[in-house]
Amino acid sequence: MFLGTHSPRLDEKGRIILPAKFREELAAGLVLTRGQERCIYVFSEAEFARVHEQMREAPISSKQARDYIRVFLSGASDEVPDKQGRVTIPPALREYAGLGRELAVIGAGSRAEIWDAQAWNEYLAEKETAFSETDDPIPGIL
């Protein structure tokens, strides 16, 4: 499970050093792809295969499903971290997420997410108030 918030930097070659807590899960390989709210999703190979299987169950007659699958998979890139735990983020994904040098890598349970640090801080500032004031039941959460 991916947890916490980490603050790596993007180097001049477009690489980040994965948080130490995430390296074991991602050492054999990972998949980067477009995520919602202009972040990059980071899946282990096994989790990406599970997500892909769920997508395969969507009816091909659904335009919404076709559109989502096309955008999600066309932006995907399989990567293997080097011995120092560095992984290259492809230029198209860096552009999609608007990544600068300062990043936020957050744990989101079954995946990690890579955000531009300023974008993450703005998102979090906006959402924390609503989170702290939530008193309605959230489906699937106690």
Secondary structure, DSSP 8 states (H G I E B T S, - for coil): -B-SEE--B--TTSEEE--HHHHHHHTT-EEEEE-GGG-EEEEEHHHHHHHHHHHHTS-TT-HHHHHHHHHHHHT-EEE---TTSEEE--HHHHHHHT--SBEEEEE-BSSEEEEEHHHHHHHHHHHHHHHHH--S--TT--
